[in-house]
Amino acid sequence: MKILKDIMDHWGFVDSEQLKELVEHFPRMPLVIKWGMRERELCHAKFVAERIAEVEAESDDYVREVFIQSENFRQLKSVLGVE
């Protein structure tokens, strides 16, 4: 649960270390990958690292940030009772 609190403290943004923990405990959590040039992409946590590597290998694009979709973020805050 600490990982979820840490992510909520950072407004839903996920760093690479947090991603590893999410993959372990919540592999099907939908996350948004915000690219430098492409459209945003929704992807389960367990596929995010693989998808990033794939796109960076095939193009010059890069990841700006990875985060929890706002709808899911609000639901998570509600369930956990975080204001």
C-alpha positions as CSV (number, residue, x, y, z in Angstrom):
1,M,0.0,0.0,0.0
2,K,3.0,2.3,0.5
3,I,3.6,2.4,-3.2
4,L,0.1,3.6,-3.9
5,K,0.4,6.4,-1.3
6,D,3.8,7.4,-2.8
7,I,2.2,7.6,-6.3
8,M,-0.8,9.6,-5.0
9,D,1.6,12.0,-3.2
10,H,3.1,12.6,-6.7
11,W,-0.3,13.3,-8.3
12,G,-0.4,9.9,-10.0
13,F,3.0,10.0,-11.7
14,V,5.0,6.8,-11.7
15,D,8.8,6.6,-11.8
16,S,10.8,3.5,-13.0
17,E,11.3,2.2,-9.4
18,Q,7.6,2.5,-8.6
19,L,6.8,0.8,-11.9
20,K,8.8,-2.3,-10.9
21,E,6.8,-2.5,-7.7
22,L,3.4,-1.9,-9.5
23,V,4.3,-4.7,-11.9
24,E,4.9,-7.0,-8.9
25,H,1.8,-6.2,-6.9
26,F,-0.7,-4.6,-9.5
27,P,0.3,-5.9,-12.9
28,R,-3.0,-5.1,-14.6
29,M,-3.1,-1.4,-13.3
30,P,-3.8,0.7,-16.4
31,L,-1.2,3.4,-16.9
32,V,-0.8,6.2,-19.4
33,I,2.4,6.6,-21.3
34,K,2.9,10.1,-22.5
35,W,5.3,10.2,-25.5
36,G,7.3,13.1,-26.8
37,M,5.8,12.8,-30.3
38,R,3.1,10.1,-30.3
39,E,-0.4,10.0,-28.9
40,R,-0.8,9.0,-25.3
41,E,-1.1,5.3,-24.9
42,L,-3.0,3.3,-22.2
43,C,-1.1,0.2,-21.2
44,H,-1.2,-2.3,-18.3
45,A,1.7,-1.8,-15.8
46,K,3.2,-5.2,-16.7
47,F,3.7,-4.1,-20.3
48,V,4.9,-0.5,-19.9
49,A,8.6,-1.1,-19.7
50,E,8.5,-3.5,-22.7
51,R,6.4,-1.0,-24.7
52,I,8.8,1.9,-23.9
53,A,11.8,-0.2,-25.0
54,E,10.0,-1.2,-28.2
55,V,9.1,2.3,-29.2
56,E,12.4,3.8,-28.3
57,A,14.2,1.1,-30.4
58,E,12.1,1.6,-33.5
59,S,12.0,5.4,-33.5
60,D,13.4,8.6,-32.1
61,D,10.5,9.0,-29.7
62,Y,10.9,9.2,-26.0
63,V,8.8,9.0,-22.8
64,R,7.8,12.2,-21.2
65,E,6.0,10.6,-18.2
66,V,4.0,7.6,-17.1
67,F,0.9,8.2,-14.9
68,I,-2.3,6.8,-13.6
69,Q,-5.3,7.8,-15.7
70,S,-7.2,10.6,-13.9
71,E,-10.4,8.7,-13.6
72,N,-8.6,5.7,-12.0
73,F,-6.6,8.1,-9.8
74,R,-9.8,9.7,-8.4
75,Q,-11.3,6.3,-7.8
76,L,-8.1,5.1,-6.0
77,K,-8.1,8.2,-3.8
78,S,-11.8,7.7,-3.0
79,V,-11.3,4.0,-2.1
80,L,-8.3,4.7,0.1
81,G,-10.0,7.8,1.7
82,V,-7.3,10.2,0.6
83,E,-8.3,13.8,0.2
